[in-house]
């Protein structure tokens, strides 16, 4: 399953990221925020307009807002 499809509040671990699907600068920013393979994450909030963008992701003690397209590039496994 991809991170954008993860149910609200469900814990998961990122198992793979399609870095080639992301712009290099955006990929670097996501890595700096800790969104890479092995990170434990959960969905804290989803946007309410149109495409439900952005998605607020909890990573450790941080909450990070990412675009739905970025979350779709991340494969996760439920914990």
LUMBATI-630789 format. One record per residue: x, y, z of N, C-alpha, C in turn. Coordinates in steps of 0.05 Angstrom, whole numbers, padded with zeros to 5 digits, always signed. Layout:
N
XYZXYZXYZ/...
***
This chain:
79
+00017-00023+00000+00000+00000+00000+00018+00025+00000/+00009+00046-00011+00024+00071-00011+00015+00089+00012/+00032+00107+00020+00027+00124+00043+00002+00141+00039/-00004+00150+00015-00028+00166+00011-00054+00150+00016/-00053+00124+00016-00077+00107+00020-00078+00097+00049/-00058+00102+00065-00058+00093+00093-00081+00105+00108/-00097+00088+00123-00119+00099+00138-00110+00118+00160/-00127+00137+00166-00121+00156+00187-00115+00143+00214/-00093+00150+00226-00085+00139+00252-00071+00113+00252/-00070+00099+00229-00056+00073+00227-00026+00077+00226/-00012+00063+00243+00017+00064+00243+00028+00047+00220/+00051+00056+00209+00063+00041+00186+00093+00046+00186/+00107+00030+00170+00135+00034+00165+00139+00037+00135/+00156+00056+00128+00162+00060+00099+00181+00038+00091/+00173+00023+00071+00190+00000+00062+00205+00007+00036/+00194+00025+00020+00207+00032-00006+00197+00060-00014/+00215+00075-00027+00208+00101-00038+00217+00101-00067/+00199+00110-00085+00206+00113-00113+00218+00140-00117/+00244+00143-00111+00258+00169-00112+00258+00180-00140/+00258+00163-00160+00258+00172-00188+00232+00186-00196/+00211+00181-00181+00185+00194-00187+00184+00222-00176/+00203+00230-00159+00204+00256-00146+00225+00274-00158/+00220+00300-00158+00241+00319-00166+00264+00317-00146/+00288+00318-00155+00312+00314-00138+00312+00332-00113/+00305+00357-00116+00305+00375-00093+00283+00367-00073/+00260+00359-00083+00238+00350-00065+00246+00324-00051/+00259+00306-00064+00268+00281-00052+00289+00287-00030/+00306+00306-00035+00326+00313-00015+00313+00325+00010/+00292+00341+00006+00277+00353+00029+00263+00331+00045/+00250+00312+00031+00236+00291+00045+00256+00274+00061/+00279+00268+00050+00299+00253+00065+00308+00269+00090/+00312+00295+00087+00321+00312+00109+00300+00312+00132/+00275+00308+00124+00253+00308+00144+00249+00280+00156/+00264+00260+00147+00263+00233+00158+00244+00215+00143/+00233+00223+00121+00214+00207+00106+00230+00190+00086/+00241+00168+00096+00256+00149+00079+00252+00121+00089/+00264+00101+00076+00260+00074+00083+00266+00069+00112/+00248+00054+00126+00251+00047+00154+00237+00066+00173/+00229+00089+00164+00216+00108+00182+00188+00099+00190/+00181+00102+00215+00154+00096+00225+00137+00121+00222/+00114+00118+00209+00097+00141+00203+00068+00135+00209/+00051+00156+00210+00022+00153+00211+00010+00178+00199/-00015+00176+00189-00029+00199+00178-00043+00213+00200/-00035+00239+00204-00047+00255+00226-00071+00271+00216/-00071+00279+00191-00093+00295+00180-00092+00295+00150/-00114+00298+00137-00116+00301+00108-00130+00328+00102/-00121+00340+00080-00134+00365+00071-00163+00360+00064/-00180+00380+00065-00208+00377+00061-00217+00385+00033/-00201+00399+00018-00209+00408-00008-00201+00389-00031/-00217+00387-00051-00212+00373-00076-00197+00347-00074/-00171+00348-00079-00154+00324-00079-00145+00315-00052/-00156+00327-00030-00148+00321-00003-00119+00325+00002/-00108+00346-00009-00080+00354-00007-00079+00378+00013/-00059+00381+00029-00037+00362+00034-00045+00341+00054/-00026+00323+00060-00030+00302+00080-00009+00308+00102/-00019+00309+00127-00001+00313+00150+00008+00285+00160/+00034+00281+00160+00046+00255+00167+00061+00259+00193/+00056+00241+00212+00072+00241+00237+00097+00223+00232/+00120+00235+00237+00146+00220+00235+00160+00225+00261/+00161+00204+00278+00173+00208+00304+00156+00228+00320/+00168+00250+00329+00153+00270+00344+00145+00294+00327/+00151+00293+00301+00145+00315+00283+00119+00309+00267/+00106+00330+00258+00085+00328+00239+00093+00343+00214/+00093+00329+00191+00103+00340+00166+00081+00340+00146/+00077+00362+00132+00057+00363+00110+00070+00356+00084/+00059+00337+00070+00069+00328+00044+00047+00328+00023/+00054+00332-00002+00034+00330-00023+00026+00301-00027/+00002+00297-00036-00008+00270-00041+00009+00255-00061/+00020+00269-00081+00037+00256-00101+00063+00246-00088/+00073+00260-00068+00097+00251-00054+00091+00226-00038/+00068+00226-00024+00060+00203-00008+00055+00179-00025/+00045+00183-00050+00040+00161-00068+00065+00147-00077/+00088+00160-00075+00114+00148-00083+00126+00131-00061/+00112+00130-00037+00123+00115-00014+00106+00090-00008/+00119+00067-00010+00106+00042-00003+00109+00038+00027/+00087+00030+00041+00088+00026+00069+00076-00002+00077/+00084-00011+00100+00071-00035+00111+00059-00028+00138/+00035-00037+00144+00021-00030+00169+00036-00043+00192/+00035-00030+00215+00047-00041+00239+00026-00052+00257/
***
